[in-house]
Structures are given as C-alpha cells and as structure tokens.
Amino acid sequence: MLKLFFWLRYLCRRRIVFLSVAAVALSVSLLIVVASLFTGFIRTFEESAVQAIGDVILAAPSGTRIDQYPALIEQLEQTNIVEAASATLSCEGLLHVGKGNVRGVSVWGIEPDRRAKVTKFKDALIRQRQMPGELSFEVPGMPAEVGGFVGIGIVADPNEVTDEYDQPAILEKMIGQQVLVTTGTISQTPEGQDNPKRVLVPFRIADVVFTGVYQLDEGFVFVPIKTLQKALHPDEKGDLATSINIKLRPGIDPETAVAQIRGLWRDFAEEKLGWAPYLIAVTKIQTAREMQHPYVAEIRKQMGVLMLIFGVISFSVVVLVFCIFYMIVRLKRKDVAIMKSCGASGFSVAWIFLGFGISVGIMGAGVGAVLGYLITVNINTIERWIRATSGLKLWQSSVYMFDKIPNVVDWGSALPIVAAAIAAAALGALMPAALAARTRPVEVLRYE
C-alpha cells in the first residue's frame, strides 16, 4: 500500500514522468504499425497468389504441354484432398487495344466457370461479379463473337489524385471493343527444324478484371482455352494445358497434398501421356505460397532491418527513463532517508522506484498498443485524409502492388513489442532504484 502511495504521489507531483509514458507509447505504437504493415503486406501478397492461381499449381516443364487434362482433373477431384481443379494454357504476347496502345501481356487460356471454383476469379470481374449463374466469355449483344477478359490497368489509368478507377465508365467504354493479341508459336518442319510462327488472336472484351493486385490488373489477358489452343497449336488434337490450378479441401495440409498430387501425377504422366521419367521429375508441383517464397523472404529481411533500426532508436526510452528517475531519486533523497530510518530495507526502497518504472512501462505500452491499433486499423482513412488536406499521395498501387494498405494488426509481433517496452522502462529505472537503495539516511538527514 505504501508503494502505491509513493507511485501516485510521484506521478502527480513529478509530471515529467508523463514524458516517459509518452516516449514508451510512441515507441510501441511506431513498432506495432511498422510490424503490422510489413506482415500485412506479406499476408496480402500470399493470399492474393492463392486467390489468383489456387492452393497448388502443377506446371509442365517449359516447352511442353499437358495433354488430356480433363482426365487429370477428374482424377484429382476424385481424391479426398482436392476440391476443384482447372486448366490454364499460357503464353506471352502483345496486346493492341487501340491506336498507339500496344503493351506486353501474359495471355491465359482458361475455362472461366471452372476457374471460379478454384480461385476468387468471379469476384474480380467487374461486370459479372454480381450476376447469377456461371461465368461466360459471351460478349453482351454479340453472342457469335469470341470474347475475352482484360486487366483494368491495361485499358484504363487510375485517377491521379485518388488512385481509383472509374469502373462504370470503363465498362461502358470497353465492353464489346475489338482487341488483338499478337503472340507466337514454334512448329516442326518435316525436316525436324523449328519454325517460328506469328499468331494473331482477335477477340472482343466481354469483361474487365480488377483484382486489386497491380501486377495482375496491369498485365494479364484471359481468353477461352479452346480458342488459344486452336490459334497456337492448330495441328495438335486433344485438350492441351500448360498448368493445372488446384484448390484443396478445407483443413488439408498443403505439404501433404503436394506429396499425394505428385504421386498421382507420376502415374498419370507415365500411363496416359507416356512421358519420360526426367520430364515427370522436372514438372513443378508446389503451393502458391511456395512460389512467392523468394519474394517474401526478401521482404522479411527488409522488415528485420527496419525493425532493428527503429528498435535502436526506441532504445532512447531507456536513457530517458533513467534520466527522469535519476532526477526523482536525487530530489527525493529525504523521503528515501526517512523510509530507511524507519526500518525499510534497501530492497523495499529499490522496489518502490523499480516498480514505479515498470508501472510507467505498462502505462506507456498500453497506450502505445491502443494507439498502434487505431493507426493500423484506420491507416487507409489517415492516408486519404493526408491526400485530401495536403495533396500528397502516400500509397500508390502501381508502386506497392495493392490498391489498399493492409490494415490488420499483427498481434504476434505486437505482444513481444509491448513486453520489450515494459522491460526497457524497468531497465531505465534499475540504476536509479539501486542508487536509492544505497542511500545512507545519516548522510542525508544530517543536513536537513
């Protein structure tokens, strides 16, 4: 009870202590916001990959194609680990949208209804996302025309101030417009030589894709897989794909699923396709998160460096707490001497100041955690307010990949930060507490 009395007395009389509380709070909130933004970016990046391509991807080696993919998909969906699968036939090309508007794109031949079962593809289509029924490449008012989907960043630019797209205006302008993809393929001559050939794939825009991920919206075109196969490989029969996108059943461990899918693929490639063992071995079967691992690892390194820098800066809290508590101890030597002359032990005296330091750390860390939470959750609102008041655009999707700032607090990082802040405050108060414990009442009271 006596300790609480002194803590409250020092807190009310020595308001400079609130400077320590503020320093701890600012340090904690800064570190929580930085850690949450980085981990949120990583989490969003990984989730966007899963939403775009599925949980697991089976990709044929470069220059080869998977024949009879419907049979492979059927076998996959008959297992107890796969919920749905979809095929993709991909190539690179140049998209001609209008006069002077030519850009490089990745062209994916897909089955939209099946892809919507594997990914959140339907949510990305501006026109069809709210429409009932299965997705379709059918062009409104032009049922006989070949339709395709284009990324929103290909056909329009966002507002320079708001960094947002006028989606209704884009749909009104682009739906039904004729575009042309120029790509290429290599065929074999009778003499066995490679024969490069230019391929043109014209289609009309049936919908516009807006995933919120800059790389996807800026550089991807989707056409019917049959149309692309006919254009690229007109002499090849059967159903061709370059990759199979797989969605796992809920609760299935991806690593375990990859091992089972690899075994199923090995049997299918040997028995149905007649592939050589080395081709089967080099076929990539990996999770979407594994595909992003090199990039994510680099982001984590940058996060570690930045957290270290801010951590070193925040270590000034220890120095600040030490200076303030040292001043309090020097000014309150009479109180300390009276307590010790009344029988208080050195440990009890030290604990008054050390406990006071811990209390300061707890108050500062609590305020900092709340402040960090509020800043992180409302980071997009804060960014819009700064943009509206100063005209400064802090977050641009063309630079940071996503149209919104990740705003989920990473409590896994926040709790250690809070604990470290309390420990730092205690460390700053430790030496002044030891000094108070060593105070000799006779030397102090002699002059009082």
C-alpha positions as CSV (number, residue, x, y, z in Angstrom):
1,M,0.0,0.0,0.0
2,L,2.9,2.3,0.8
3,K,4.5,1.7,-2.5
4,L,1.2,2.6,-4.3
5,F,1.0,5.8,-2.3
6,F,4.5,6.8,-3.4
7,W,3.8,5.9,-7.0
8,L,0.7,8.0,-7.1
9,R,2.5,10.9,-5.3
10,Y,5.4,10.9,-7.7
11,L,3.1,10.6,-10.7
12,C,1.1,13.7,-9.5
13,R,3.9,15.8,-8.3
14,R,6.5,15.0,-10.9
15,R,4.6,15.3,-14.2
16,I,7.8,15.0,-16.1
17,V,7.1,11.2,-15.6
18,F,4.4,11.6,-18.2
19,L,7.2,12.3,-20.7
20,S,8.5,8.8,-20.1
21,V,5.0,7.4,-20.6
22,A,4.7,9.3,-23.8
23,A,8.1,8.1,-25.1
24,V,7.2,4.5,-24.4
25,A,3.8,4.9,-26.0
26,L,5.2,6.5,-29.2
27,S,7.9,3.8,-29.5
28,V,5.5,1.0,-29.0
29,S,2.9,2.4,-31.5
30,L,5.6,3.0,-34.1
31,L,7.0,-0.5,-33.9
32,I,3.5,-2.0,-33.9
33,V,2.4,0.0,-37.0
34,V,5.7,-0.9,-38.9
35,A,5.4,-4.6,-38.0
36,S,1.7,-4.8,-38.9
37,L,2.2,-3.0,-42.2
38,F,5.0,-5.4,-43.2
39,T,3.3,-8.6,-42.1
40,G,0.1,-7.3,-43.6
41,F,1.8,-6.7,-46.9
42,I,3.3,-10.2,-46.8
43,R,0.0,-11.8,-45.8
44,T,-1.9,-10.0,-48.5
45,F,0.7,-10.9,-51.1
46,E,0.5,-14.6,-50.3
47,E,-3.3,-14.5,-50.1
48,S,-3.5,-12.7,-53.4
49,A,-1.5,-15.5,-55.0
50,V,-3.8,-18.2,-53.6
51,Q,-6.9,-16.2,-54.8
52,A,-5.4,-15.8,-58.3
53,I,-4.0,-19.2,-59.0
54,G,-5.2,-21.6,-56.3
55,D,-3.6,-23.5,-53.5
56,V,-1.4,-25.8,-55.5
57,I,-0.1,-25.4,-59.1
58,L,1.0,-28.3,-61.3
59,A,3.1,-26.7,-64.1
60,A,4.5,-28.6,-67.1
61,P,8.2,-28.0,-68.0
62,S,8.9,-25.2,-70.4
63,G,8.2,-26.1,-74.0
64,T,5.8,-29.0,-73.1
65,R,2.1,-29.2,-72.6
66,I,-0.2,-31.4,-70.6
67,D,-2.5,-33.5,-72.9
68,Q,-5.8,-35.0,-71.8
69,Y,-6.0,-32.5,-68.9
70,P,-9.8,-33.2,-68.4
71,A,-8.9,-36.8,-67.4
72,L,-6.2,-35.5,-65.0
73,I,-8.7,-33.0,-63.4
74,E,-11.2,-35.8,-63.0
75,Q,-8.7,-38.0,-61.2
76,L,-7.6,-35.1,-58.9
77,E,-11.2,-34.2,-58.0
78,Q,-11.9,-37.9,-57.1
79,T,-9.3,-37.8,-54.3
80,N,-10.2,-36.7,-50.8
81,I,-7.7,-33.8,-50.8
82,V,-8.8,-31.8,-53.9
83,E,-12.0,-29.8,-54.0
84,A,-11.7,-28.4,-57.6
85,A,-9.1,-28.1,-60.4
86,S,-8.9,-26.0,-63.5
87,A,-6.6,-25.9,-66.6
88,T,-4.6,-23.0,-67.9
89,L,-2.9,-22.6,-71.3
90,S,-0.5,-19.7,-71.2
91,C,1.8,-17.7,-73.5
92,E,3.3,-14.2,-73.8
93,G,2.2,-11.7,-76.3
94,L,1.5,-8.1,-77.4
95,L,-2.0,-6.6,-76.9
96,H,-3.2,-4.0,-79.3
97,V,-6.1,-2.1,-77.7
98,G,-6.2,1.0,-79.9
99,K,-4.1,3.3,-82.0
100,G,-0.7,3.6,-80.3
101,N,-1.7,1.4,-77.3
102,V,0.3,-1.7,-77.6
103,R,1.8,-3.4,-74.5
104,G,3.2,-6.8,-73.4
105,V,0.8,-9.1,-71.6
106,S,0.5,-12.6,-70.3
107,V,-2.2,-14.5,-72.1
108,W,-4.1,-17.2,-70.2
109,G,-6.5,-19.6,-71.8
110,I,-9.0,-20.6,-69.2
111,E,-12.4,-22.2,-68.5
112,P,-14.0,-19.3,-66.5
113,D,-16.6,-21.4,-64.7
114,R,-14.1,-24.0,-63.5
115,R,-11.5,-21.3,-62.6
116,A,-14.1,-19.6,-60.4
117,K,-14.4,-22.8,-58.4
118,V,-10.6,-22.9,-57.8
119,T,-10.0,-19.1,-57.3
120,K,-11.9,-16.0,-56.5
121,F,-12.0,-15.1,-60.2
122,K,-15.6,-14.2,-60.2
123,D,-15.1,-11.5,-57.6
124,A,-12.5,-9.9,-59.8
125,L,-14.9,-9.4,-62.8
126,I,-16.5,-6.0,-62.7
127,R,-19.5,-6.9,-64.9
128,Q,-20.2,-10.4,-63.9
129,R,-19.4,-10.4,-60.2
130,Q,-23.0,-9.7,-59.2
131,M,-24.6,-11.7,-62.0
132,P,-26.2,-15.1,-61.2
133,G,-25.1,-18.3,-62.9
134,E,-21.7,-19.4,-64.3
135,L,-19.1,-17.1,-65.8
136,S,-19.0,-16.7,-69.5
137,F,-16.9,-15.2,-72.3
138,E,-20.0,-14.2,-74.1
139,V,-19.9,-10.6,-75.3
140,P,-23.2,-8.7,-74.5
141,G,-25.2,-8.3,-77.7
142,M,-22.6,-10.2,-79.7
143,P,-23.1,-13.9,-78.9
144,A,-21.3,-15.1,-82.1
145,E,-18.1,-13.2,-81.3
146,V,-15.1,-14.6,-79.4
147,G,-14.9,-12.8,-76.0
148,G,-12.1,-12.3,-73.6
149,F,-11.2,-10.5,-70.3
150,V,-8.6,-7.8,-69.9
151,G,-7.0,-6.4,-66.7
152,I,-8.3,-3.0,-65.8
153,G,-4.8,-1.5,-65.8
154,I,-4.4,-2.4,-69.5
155,V,-7.4,-0.4,-70.7
156,A,-7.5,2.5,-68.3
157,D,-5.5,4.6,-65.9
158,P,-6.5,5.4,-62.3
159,N,-7.3,8.9,-61.2
160,E,-4.0,10.7,-60.5
161,V,-5.4,12.1,-57.2
162,T,-7.4,9.3,-55.8
163,D,-5.6,6.4,-57.5
164,E,-9.0,4.8,-58.1
165,Y,-10.7,3.6,-61.3
166,D,-14.0,4.8,-62.7
167,Q,-15.3,1.3,-63.2
168,P,-18.7,2.1,-64.7
169,A,-17.2,4.4,-67.2
170,I,-14.5,1.8,-68.1
171,L,-17.2,-0.9,-68.7
172,E,-19.3,1.4,-70.8
173,K,-16.3,2.3,-73.0
174,M,-14.6,-1.1,-73.3
175,I,-17.3,-3.8,-73.3
176,G,-17.5,-5.1,-76.9
177,Q,-14.4,-3.4,-78.2
178,Q,-12.3,-5.3,-80.6
179,V,-8.7,-6.0,-79.5
180,L,-5.9,-8.1,-80.9
181,V,-3.2,-10.3,-79.2
182,T,-0.1,-11.0,-81.2
183,T,1.9,-13.9,-80.0
184,G,3.9,-16.7,-81.4
185,T,4.5,-20.5,-81.5
186,I,7.1,-22.9,-82.8
187,S,6.2,-25.8,-85.1
188,Q,8.3,-28.5,-86.5
189,T,9.1,-28.7,-90.2
190,P,9.2,-32.1,-92.0
191,E,13.0,-31.9,-91.7
192,G,12.7,-31.6,-87.9
193,Q,13.7,-27.9,-87.7
194,D,12.0,-25.3,-85.5
195,N,9.7,-23.0,-87.5
196,P,8.7,-19.8,-85.5
197,K,5.3,-18.5,-86.5
198,R,3.4,-15.4,-85.6
199,V,-0.1,-16.0,-84.2
200,L,-2.9,-13.5,-84.1
201,V,-5.8,-13.9,-81.5
202,P,-8.5,-11.3,-82.0
203,F,-11.4,-11.0,-79.6
204,R,-13.9,-8.6,-78.1
205,I,-13.8,-7.5,-74.5
206,A,-16.5,-9.3,-72.5
207,D,-15.5,-8.1,-69.1
208,V,-12.8,-6.3,-67.2
209,V,-10.7,-7.9,-64.4
210,F,-10.0,-5.9,-61.2
211,T,-8.2,-8.0,-58.6
212,G,-6.7,-5.0,-56.7
213,V,-3.2,-6.5,-57.3
214,Y,-1.3,-4.2,-59.6
215,Q,0.7,-6.9,-61.4
216,L,-2.3,-8.9,-62.3
217,D,-4.5,-6.0,-63.4
218,E,-1.7,-4.4,-65.4
219,G,-0.5,-7.3,-67.5
220,F,-3.0,-10.2,-67.8
221,V,-5.5,-11.2,-70.6
222,F,-7.9,-14.1,-70.4
223,V,-9.4,-15.9,-73.4
224,P,-11.2,-19.2,-73.9
225,I,-8.7,-22.1,-73.6
226,K,-10.0,-23.7,-76.8
227,T,-9.6,-20.5,-78.8
228,L,-6.0,-20.1,-77.6
229,Q,-5.2,-23.8,-78.3
230,K,-6.6,-23.6,-81.8
231,A,-4.5,-20.5,-82.5
232,L,-1.3,-21.7,-81.0
233,H,-1.4,-25.4,-81.8
234,P,-3.9,-25.9,-84.7
235,D,-2.3,-29.3,-85.7
236,E,-2.5,-30.8,-82.3
237,K,-5.5,-32.8,-81.2
238,G,-6.9,-33.3,-77.8
239,D,-7.0,-30.9,-74.9
240,L,-3.8,-29.0,-74.0
241,A,-2.8,-27.1,-71.0
242,T,0.5,-25.7,-69.5
243,S,-0.6,-25.9,-65.9
244,I,-3.3,-27.2,-63.6
245,N,-4.6,-25.0,-60.8
246,I,-5.8,-26.9,-57.7
247,K,-8.0,-25.9,-54.8
248,L,-7.6,-28.1,-51.7
249,R,-10.4,-29.2,-49.4
250,P,-10.7,-27.3,-46.1
251,G,-8.3,-28.5,-43.5
252,I,-5.9,-30.3,-45.8
253,D,-2.2,-29.7,-45.2
254,P,-0.7,-28.2,-48.4
255,E,2.6,-30.1,-47.9
256,T,0.9,-33.4,-47.5
257,A,-1.4,-32.6,-50.5
258,V,1.6,-31.8,-52.7
259,A,3.1,-35.2,-52.0
260,Q,-0.1,-37.0,-52.9
261,I,-0.6,-34.9,-56.0
262,R,2.9,-35.7,-57.1
263,G,2.3,-39.4,-56.9
264,L,-1.0,-39.1,-58.8
265,W,0.7,-37.0,-61.5
266,R,3.6,-39.5,-61.8
267,D,1.2,-42.4,-62.5
268,F,-0.9,-40.3,-64.9
269,A,2.1,-39.0,-66.9
270,E,3.5,-42.5,-67.2
271,E,0.4,-44.4,-68.1
272,K,-1.7,-41.8,-70.0
273,L,0.9,-39.4,-71.5
274,G,3.9,-41.7,-71.9
275,W,6.3,-39.0,-70.6
276,A,9.9,-39.8,-69.9
277,P,10.9,-40.0,-66.3
278,Y,13.1,-36.9,-66.5
279,L,10.1,-34.8,-67.7
280,I,8.0,-36.1,-64.9
281,A,10.7,-35.3,-62.4
282,V,11.1,-31.6,-63.6
283,T,7.4,-30.9,-63.5
284,K,6.8,-28.3,-60.8
285,I,4.2,-29.1,-58.2
286,Q,4.2,-26.5,-55.5
287,T,1.9,-24.4,-53.4
288,A,1.1,-20.8,-54.3
289,R,2.8,-19.7,-51.1
290,E,6.0,-21.6,-52.0
291,M,6.0,-19.8,-55.4
292,Q,6.1,-16.5,-53.6
293,H,8.7,-17.5,-51.0
294,P,11.8,-15.8,-52.6
295,Y,10.0,-12.5,-52.8
296,V,8.5,-12.9,-49.3
297,A,11.9,-13.8,-47.9
298,E,13.4,-10.5,-49.2
299,I,10.5,-8.5,-47.7
300,R,11.1,-10.2,-44.3
301,K,14.8,-9.3,-44.5
302,Q,13.8,-5.6,-45.1
303,M,11.3,-5.8,-42.3
304,G,14.0,-7.2,-39.9
305,V,16.4,-4.4,-40.8
306,L,13.8,-1.7,-40.4
307,M,12.6,-3.1,-37.1
308,L,16.2,-3.2,-35.9
309,I,16.7,0.5,-36.8
310,F,13.5,1.6,-35.1
311,G,14.4,-0.7,-32.1
312,V,17.7,1.1,-31.7
313,I,16.0,4.5,-31.9
314,S,13.4,3.4,-29.4
315,F,16.2,2.3,-27.0
316,S,16.4,6.0,-26.2
317,V,13.4,5.3,-23.9
318,V,15.8,3.6,-21.5
319,V,18.0,6.6,-21.4
320,L,15.0,9.0,-20.9
321,V,13.6,6.8,-18.1
322,F,17.0,6.7,-16.5
323,C,17.5,10.4,-16.5
324,I,14.0,11.2,-15.2
325,F,14.1,8.6,-12.4
326,Y,17.7,9.6,-11.5
327,M,16.4,13.1,-11.1
328,I,13.5,11.9,-8.9
329,V,15.8,9.9,-6.7
330,R,18.1,12.8,-6.2
331,L,15.2,15.1,-5.4
332,K,13.6,12.6,-3.1
333,R,16.6,11.6,-1.1
334,K,14.9,12.9,2.1
335,D,11.9,10.6,1.5
336,V,14.2,7.7,1.0
337,A,16.3,8.5,4.1
338,I,13.1,8.8,6.3
339,M,11.9,5.4,5.0
340,K,15.2,3.7,5.6
341,S,15.5,5.3,9.1
342,C,12.0,3.9,9.9
343,G,13.3,0.4,9.1
344,A,12.6,0.0,5.4
345,S,15.2,-2.3,3.8
346,G,17.2,-1.4,0.8
347,F,15.3,-3.9,-1.4
348,S,11.9,-2.3,-0.4
349,V,13.2,1.2,-1.3
350,A,14.6,-0.1,-4.6
351,W,11.4,-1.8,-5.4
352,I,9.4,1.5,-5.0
353,F,11.4,3.0,-7.9
354,L,11.8,-0.1,-9.9
355,G,8.0,-0.9,-9.6
356,F,7.3,2.7,-10.5
357,G,9.4,2.3,-13.6
358,I,7.6,-0.9,-14.5
359,S,4.2,0.9,-14.0
360,V,5.4,3.6,-16.3
361,G,6.3,1.0,-18.9
362,I,2.9,-0.7,-18.5
363,M,1.0,2.5,-18.9
364,G,3.1,3.6,-21.9
365,A,3.0,0.2,-23.5
366,G,-0.8,0.0,-23.0
367,V,-1.3,3.5,-24.5
368,G,1.1,2.7,-27.4
369,A,-0.7,-0.6,-28.1
370,V,-4.0,1.2,-28.4
371,L,-2.5,4.0,-30.5
372,G,-0.8,1.5,-32.8
373,Y,-4.0,-0.5,-33.2
374,L,-6.0,2.6,-34.0
375,I,-3.4,3.9,-36.5
376,T,-3.1,0.5,-38.2
377,V,-6.9,-0.2,-38.5
378,N,-7.5,3.3,-39.8
379,I,-4.4,3.6,-41.9
380,N,-6.4,3.9,-45.2
381,T,-8.6,6.7,-43.7
382,I,-5.5,8.5,-42.5
383,E,-3.9,8.2,-45.9
384,R,-7.0,9.6,-47.6
385,W,-7.1,12.5,-45.1
386,I,-3.5,13.4,-45.8
387,R,-4.1,13.2,-49.5
388,A,-7.2,15.4,-49.2
389,T,-5.5,18.0,-47.0
390,S,-2.0,18.2,-48.5
391,G,-2.4,16.6,-51.9
392,L,0.3,14.1,-51.0
393,K,-0.4,10.5,-52.2
394,L,1.4,8.2,-49.8
395,W,0.2,4.9,-51.2
396,Q,0.1,4.2,-54.9
397,S,-0.9,0.8,-56.2
398,S,1.5,1.0,-59.1
399,V,4.3,1.1,-56.6
400,Y,3.1,-1.1,-53.7
401,M,1.1,-3.6,-55.8
402,F,-2.2,-3.4,-53.9
403,D,-4.9,-0.8,-54.2
404,K,-5.3,-0.6,-50.4
405,I,-2.9,-0.5,-47.5
406,P,-3.0,-3.8,-45.4
407,N,-4.6,-2.7,-42.1
408,V,-4.7,-5.8,-39.8
409,V,-2.7,-5.6,-36.6
410,D,-0.1,-8.3,-36.2
411,W,-0.6,-9.3,-32.6
412,G,2.1,-11.9,-32.9
413,S,4.6,-9.1,-33.2
414,A,2.7,-6.6,-31.1
415,L,2.8,-8.6,-27.8
416,P,6.7,-9.0,-27.8
417,I,7.0,-5.3,-28.6
418,V,4.8,-4.5,-25.6
419,A,6.8,-6.8,-23.4
420,A,10.1,-5.3,-24.6
421,A,8.9,-1.8,-23.9
422,I,8.0,-2.7,-20.3
423,A,11.4,-4.3,-19.9
424,A,13.1,-1.2,-21.3
425,A,11.3,1.0,-18.8
426,A,12.3,-1.3,-16.0
427,L,15.9,-1.3,-17.2
428,G,15.9,2.5,-17.3
429,A,14.7,2.6,-13.7
430,L,17.0,-0.1,-12.4
431,M,20.1,2.0,-11.7
432,P,18.3,4.9,-10.0
433,A,16.5,2.3,-7.9
434,A,19.8,0.8,-6.9
435,L,21.1,4.3,-6.1
436,A,18.1,4.9,-3.9
437,A,18.7,1.5,-2.1
438,R,22.2,2.5,-1.3
439,T,21.2,5.9,0.2
440,R,22.6,6.3,3.8
441,P,20.0,8.1,6.0
442,V,22.6,9.6,8.3
443,E,24.4,11.4,5.5
444,V,21.1,12.8,4.1
445,L,19.3,13.8,7.3
446,R,22.4,15.4,8.8
447,Y,21.8,18.5,6.6
448,E,18.0,18.5,6.6
